[in-house]
Amino acid sequence: MLRVEQRGESQVRAVREPPALLAEPHVPRRIAHISHDNPPLEPGSVTQPVEGAMMCAMDLRRELEYDSAPADVFAMLCDEAFRSKVCEATLAIEYDVAITSREQGADVRIRRVMPANVPDMARRFVGDTLEIVQTEEWGAASADGTRTARLRMEMPGKPGNVTGTITLGPHGQGSREVIDAVVKVSVPLVGGKLEEQVVRGIKAGIREEGKVGQAWLAGDR
Protein backbone atom coordinates (compact mmCIF):
# COMPACT_ATOMS: atom_id res chain seq x y z
CA MET A 1 0.00 0.00 0.00
CA LEU A 2 1.30 3.49 -0.88
CA ARG A 3 0.77 6.60 1.23
CA VAL A 4 1.54 9.97 -0.37
CA GLU A 5 2.06 13.19 1.61
CA GLN A 6 2.32 16.63 -0.03
CA ARG A 7 4.80 18.99 1.63
CA GLY A 8 4.13 22.32 -0.04
CA GLU A 9 4.89 22.89 -3.71
CA SER A 10 8.51 21.75 -3.66
CA GLN A 11 8.49 18.38 -1.97
CA VAL A 12 6.66 15.10 -2.28
CA ARG A 13 6.83 12.17 0.15
CA ALA A 14 5.46 8.67 -0.15
CA VAL A 15 5.66 5.49 1.90
CA ARG A 16 5.15 1.93 0.65
CA GLU A 17 5.19 -1.51 2.24
CA PRO A 18 8.53 -3.27 1.50
CA PRO A 19 8.68 -5.26 -1.79
CA ALA A 20 11.58 -7.18 -3.30
CA LEU A 21 14.34 -5.59 -5.38
CA LEU A 22 14.65 -6.25 -9.08
CA ALA A 23 17.70 -8.24 -10.07
CA GLU A 24 20.35 -7.62 -12.73
CA PRO A 25 23.05 -9.94 -14.12
CA HIS A 26 26.42 -10.07 -12.36
CA VAL A 27 28.79 -7.23 -13.32
CA PRO A 28 32.61 -7.57 -13.01
CA ARG A 29 34.19 -5.19 -10.52
CA ARG A 30 37.55 -3.51 -9.99
CA ILE A 31 39.15 -4.29 -6.62
CA ALA A 32 41.92 -2.62 -4.63
CA HIS A 33 43.09 -3.73 -1.18
CA ILE A 34 43.46 -0.97 1.39
CA SER A 35 46.50 -0.61 3.63
CA HIS A 36 47.88 2.14 5.88
CA ASP A 37 49.68 3.58 2.83
CA ASN A 38 46.52 4.05 0.80
CA PRO A 39 45.03 7.57 0.69
CA PRO A 40 41.59 8.15 2.25
CA LEU A 41 38.42 8.33 0.24
CA GLU A 42 37.74 11.57 -1.59
CA PRO A 43 36.22 14.40 0.47
CA GLY A 44 32.48 14.03 0.87
CA SER A 45 32.48 10.24 1.06
CA VAL A 46 30.10 8.80 3.62
CA THR A 47 32.90 7.21 5.63
CA GLN A 48 36.64 6.71 5.47
CA PRO A 49 37.99 3.25 4.52
CA VAL A 50 37.83 0.61 7.22
CA GLU A 51 41.21 -0.83 8.22
CA GLY A 52 41.70 -4.14 6.48
CA ALA A 53 38.60 -3.60 4.35
CA MET A 54 38.35 -4.18 0.64
CA MET A 55 37.65 -1.14 -1.51
CA CYS A 56 35.69 -2.11 -4.59
CA ALA A 57 35.03 0.19 -7.52
CA MET A 58 32.55 -0.86 -10.18
CA ASP A 59 31.95 1.11 -13.36
CA LEU A 60 28.36 1.76 -14.34
CA ARG A 61 27.15 3.00 -17.74
CA ARG A 62 23.58 3.07 -18.98
CA GLU A 63 21.81 4.80 -21.88
CA LEU A 64 18.18 5.79 -22.32
CA GLU A 65 16.71 6.96 -25.63
CA TYR A 66 13.59 9.06 -26.08
CA ASP A 67 11.62 10.17 -29.13
CA SER A 68 11.34 13.74 -27.80
CA ALA A 69 13.72 16.70 -28.02
CA PRO A 70 16.30 17.27 -25.24
CA ALA A 71 14.38 20.32 -23.98
CA ASP A 72 11.24 18.21 -23.48
CA VAL A 73 13.16 15.43 -21.75
CA PHE A 74 14.89 17.93 -19.46
CA ALA A 75 11.54 19.45 -18.53
CA MET A 76 10.34 15.95 -17.64
CA LEU A 77 13.41 15.27 -15.49
CA CYS A 78 12.70 18.50 -13.60
CA ASP A 79 9.08 17.59 -12.90
CA GLU A 80 8.52 16.32 -9.35
CA ALA A 81 5.46 14.36 -10.43
CA PHE A 82 7.59 12.41 -12.94
CA ARG A 83 10.31 11.70 -10.39
CA SER A 84 7.70 10.54 -7.90
CA LYS A 85 6.23 8.22 -10.49
CA VAL A 86 9.67 6.71 -11.08
CA CYS A 87 10.10 6.14 -7.34
CA GLU A 88 6.78 4.30 -7.28
CA ALA A 89 7.74 2.24 -10.34
CA THR A 90 10.98 1.18 -8.64
CA LEU A 91 8.98 0.05 -5.58
CA ALA A 92 10.56 2.43 -3.10
CA ILE A 93 9.32 1.84 0.44
CA GLU A 94 9.58 5.56 1.12
CA TYR A 95 10.71 8.56 -0.91
CA ASP A 96 11.11 12.34 -0.93
CA VAL A 97 11.54 14.46 -4.07
CA ALA A 98 12.74 18.07 -4.15
CA ILE A 99 13.67 20.02 -7.31
CA THR A 100 14.98 23.58 -7.42
CA SER A 101 15.09 25.40 -10.76
CA ARG A 102 17.97 27.76 -11.50
CA GLU A 103 18.33 30.35 -14.25
CA GLN A 104 20.02 27.91 -16.64
CA GLY A 105 19.77 24.60 -14.84
CA ALA A 106 18.27 22.74 -11.90
CA ASP A 107 19.15 20.87 -8.71
CA VAL A 108 17.43 17.55 -8.07
CA ARG A 109 17.40 15.70 -4.75
CA ILE A 110 15.69 12.33 -4.31
CA ARG A 111 15.76 10.29 -1.11
CA ARG A 112 14.61 6.69 -1.38
CA VAL A 113 14.39 3.85 1.09
CA MET A 114 14.70 0.50 -0.66
CA PRO A 115 14.53 -3.06 0.70
CA ALA A 116 18.07 -4.37 1.25
CA ASN A 117 18.26 -7.61 -0.69
CA VAL A 118 21.75 -8.62 0.49
CA PRO A 119 23.38 -11.82 1.79
CA ASP A 120 22.91 -12.58 5.50
CA MET A 121 26.59 -11.93 6.23
CA ALA A 122 26.20 -8.38 4.92
CA ARG A 123 22.92 -7.59 6.64
CA ARG A 124 24.58 -6.44 9.87
CA PHE A 125 26.24 -3.64 7.89
CA VAL A 126 23.08 -2.64 6.03
CA GLY A 127 20.00 -3.68 7.96
CA ASP A 128 16.68 -4.53 6.35
CA THR A 129 16.50 -1.38 4.23
CA LEU A 130 18.92 0.80 2.30
CA GLU A 131 18.51 4.57 2.20
CA ILE A 132 19.82 6.24 -0.96
CA VAL A 133 20.11 10.00 -1.43
CA GLN A 134 20.55 10.99 -5.07
CA THR A 135 21.53 14.49 -6.18
CA GLU A 136 21.84 15.88 -9.70
CA GLU A 137 23.27 19.32 -10.50
CA TRP A 138 22.19 20.21 -14.03
CA GLY A 139 24.04 22.90 -15.96
CA ALA A 140 23.02 25.12 -18.87
CA ALA A 141 22.20 23.76 -22.32
CA SER A 142 24.76 24.10 -25.10
CA ALA A 143 23.90 25.35 -28.60
CA ASP A 144 22.59 21.94 -29.68
CA GLY A 145 20.60 21.43 -26.47
CA THR A 146 23.05 19.12 -24.70
CA ARG A 147 23.12 19.33 -20.90
CA THR A 148 25.30 17.65 -18.30
CA ALA A 149 24.61 16.98 -14.64
CA ARG A 150 26.93 16.00 -11.82
CA LEU A 151 25.50 12.87 -10.23
CA ARG A 152 26.05 11.69 -6.68
CA MET A 153 24.34 8.95 -4.71
CA GLU A 154 25.08 8.38 -1.04
CA MET A 155 23.92 5.83 1.52
CA PRO A 156 23.81 7.70 4.85
CA GLY A 157 25.60 5.75 7.55
CA LYS A 158 26.99 3.25 5.03
CA PRO A 159 30.57 3.23 3.68
CA GLY A 160 29.93 3.83 0.01
CA ASN A 161 28.90 6.25 -2.71
CA VAL A 162 28.21 6.64 -6.41
CA THR A 163 29.71 9.51 -8.40
CA GLY A 164 29.48 10.36 -12.07
CA THR A 165 27.70 12.36 -14.73
CA ILE A 166 24.46 12.36 -16.68
CA THR A 167 24.56 13.71 -20.22
CA LEU A 168 21.37 14.54 -22.10
CA GLY A 169 21.64 15.49 -25.76
CA PRO A 170 20.14 15.12 -29.23
CA HIS A 171 20.19 11.71 -30.89
CA GLY A 172 18.61 11.13 -34.29
CA GLN A 173 15.10 12.53 -34.18
CA GLY A 174 15.02 12.39 -30.39
CA SER A 175 17.32 12.38 -27.38
CA ARG A 176 19.79 10.19 -25.55
CA GLU A 177 20.49 10.23 -21.81
CA VAL A 178 23.82 8.68 -20.79
CA ILE A 179 24.66 7.80 -17.19
CA ASP A 180 28.37 7.26 -16.46
CA ALA A 181 29.30 6.52 -12.85
CA VAL A 182 31.56 4.63 -10.46
CA VAL A 183 30.15 2.72 -7.48
CA LYS A 184 32.38 2.40 -4.40
CA VAL A 185 31.74 0.37 -1.25
CA SER A 186 34.20 -0.33 1.57
CA VAL A 187 33.03 -3.00 4.02
CA PRO A 188 35.21 -5.79 5.47
CA LEU A 189 34.83 -9.05 3.50
CA VAL A 190 31.46 -8.22 1.92
CA GLY A 191 32.12 -4.91 0.15
CA GLY A 192 31.95 -6.52 -3.28
CA LYS A 193 28.61 -8.19 -2.61
CA LEU A 194 27.08 -4.95 -1.35
CA GLU A 195 28.46 -3.12 -4.35
CA GLU A 196 26.92 -5.61 -6.75
CA GLN A 197 23.57 -5.20 -5.02
CA VAL A 198 23.77 -1.41 -5.28
CA VAL A 199 24.61 -1.65 -8.99
CA ARG A 200 21.72 -4.04 -9.62
CA GLY A 201 19.35 -1.66 -7.87
CA ILE A 202 20.61 1.35 -9.84
CA LYS A 203 20.32 -0.48 -13.15
CA ALA A 204 16.81 -1.62 -12.33
CA GLY A 205 15.92 1.96 -11.41
CA ILE A 206 17.32 3.34 -14.66
CA ARG A 207 15.44 0.71 -16.65
CA GLU A 208 12.16 1.60 -14.96
CA GLU A 209 12.83 5.32 -15.38
CA GLY A 210 13.18 4.77 -19.12
CA LYS A 211 9.84 2.99 -19.29
CA VAL A 212 8.08 5.64 -17.24
CA GLY A 213 9.76 8.37 -19.29
CA GLN A 214 8.60 6.98 -22.63
CA ALA A 215 5.04 6.75 -21.36
CA TRP A 216 5.21 10.23 -19.80
CA LEU A 217 6.42 11.85 -23.02
CA ALA A 218 3.66 10.02 -24.90
CA GLY A 219 1.09 11.66 -22.64
CA ASP A 220 0.56 8.95 -20.00
CA ARG A 221 0.90 11.00 -16.80
N, C-alpha and C positions, 0 to 999 in steps of 0.2 A: 504494500500500500504506500502511496506517495502523498506527503503532506507538503504543500507549498506555502511559504510565508513571504509577503511583499514587504520590503523594508525601504520605503520611499521610492523615488524614481531611479535610483542608481544602484540598487542591490536587490538580488533575488536569492531566496534560500529555500531549499527543499530537503526533505528527509524521506528515505525509503528503507523498507525492511531489507536486510542483507541478502543478496543473491550470490551466484557464483561468478568468478571472473571468466572471461573468454580466454581461450588458449591460442598460442601461436607456436609455430615450429621452433625448434632449438636454433639459436643463433650463436656462432663462434664468438669468443670474447678474447680480448687482450689482457694479459695478466702481468703484474709486476709485484714482486715481494718487497715489503717495506722493512727497512732496518733503521738504526739510529742515524745513518748517514743520509737517508732520504729526506728531501725537503717536505714541509707540511703541505697540506692541501691549499689550493688557492684561496685568497681571502673571500669570505662570504659563504664558504662551505658550511654545512650544518654542523659537522664536528671535525676534529683533527684525526689523523689516522690512529688506529689503536695499535699499541706495541705488539708486534708479532702477527698483526693482521695481514690479510691479503687484499691488496688494492686491485680491483678489477675495473677495466675500462672497456666498454662495449660501444662500438659505433652504431648509430641508428640513422637510417635514411629512408624517407617515405615520400611519395609523390601523389598528389590528388589533382585530377583534371576536371574542369567545369566548362560548360558550354557558354557561360556568360563572361562579359568583359571584366578585367581586373577591378575596375571601380565598383562594379556591382558585387563582386565577391568580397571586396574589402568592406563594403557597407554591411554585408551579411555577417562578417567576422566581428564587426563592432556592434552588433545587435544583441542585447542581453537575452532577448527571447530565444534567439537562435542558439546561443551558448547554453542556455538552460535546457533546451531541447536535446542538445548533444549530451549533456550530463545525464539526462533521463535515459537516452538511448544506450549509454554505456553502463547503465544500472548502478549509478552512484548511490550509496546509502544516504549520503547527505552532501549538499553542495551550496556554495555561495558564489555569485557572479557579480563583478563590479567592473565597469568600463568607463574610462574617462577620456573624452575627446580632447585633442589638442589642435592647434591651428593647422598643422600639416600632418598630424598623425594621431595615435591613440595609445593608451595604456590599458591593458587587459589583465585582470587578476581573477583567477578561478581557483577556489578551494574545494577539493573533493575528498570524500571519505569512501574508500573502496574496501571490499572484503579482502583480507590478506590470504590468498591461496598459496601458501608456502609450506615447505616440508616441516615436520614437527620439530626438528632440531633447530630450525630458524625462528620458530614462533616466539621464543622467549625474547628475541631481539625486536620483534615486530608487533606481536599481539594478534588479536583477531581481525583488526582493521588496519588500513594503511592510509594515512592522511597525505594528500599531495597538493601542494600550492604551486600553481602554474602562473607565471607572469610573461607577458609579451609586450615589448616596447616597439611600437610601429613607427617608422620614420616617414618622411615625405615621399611622394611618388615622383619617379623620374619622368623624363619626357614621354617615354612609351608606356607609362602607367605602372612600371615595376616598383614594388615596395619591399622593404626588408625589415624584419623584426628581430630583436634579440630575445631569445627564448631561455627561460630558466624554470626548472621544476625542482622543488625541494620537498623533503619529507621531514617535517619538524620532529626533532627528537631522534631522528634516525641518521646514521652516518652515510649519507649519500646525496647525490644531486644529479641533475641533467642540465647541460648547458649546450647552446647551439643557436641556430638561426632558422627563421622561416622566410622564404622568398616567394612572393606572389607576383607573377608577371604574365604577359600575353603569351598564348600558345595556340597556333593555328587560328581558328575562329573563336577561341575561348580563352581560358586561363589555365595556368598550372601553378600549384602551390607545392613548394619543396621544403621538407623539414630535414635539416641536417643537425645531428646532435651527438653528444657523447654521454653515456650513462656511467656513473661511477658509484660504487658501493664499497665500503671498507668495514667488514665485520669478520671477526676471527672464524676461520674454517668454512663459513657458509656465505661469504660475500658474493661468490659467483652465482649461487643459486638464487639469492635475493635479487641480484642484478638481472638475471634471466627473467624472473617474474615481473620485475618492473618493466623491462623491455616488452614482454608479451602484453602487459596491460596497456602500455603506450600505443603499441601497434594496433591493438584491438580498438582503442579509442579513436585513433586516426582513421581506421577503416569505417567505423560508425559515423564519424564526423563527415566523411565523404558522402556516405549514403544520405544522411540528413541534409547535407548541403545541396546535393543534386535535387532533392525533393523540394527544399526551400526555394531554390532559384526557379523551380518550375511552378511555384505558386502554392505548394502544399505547406501551409504554415499553421 
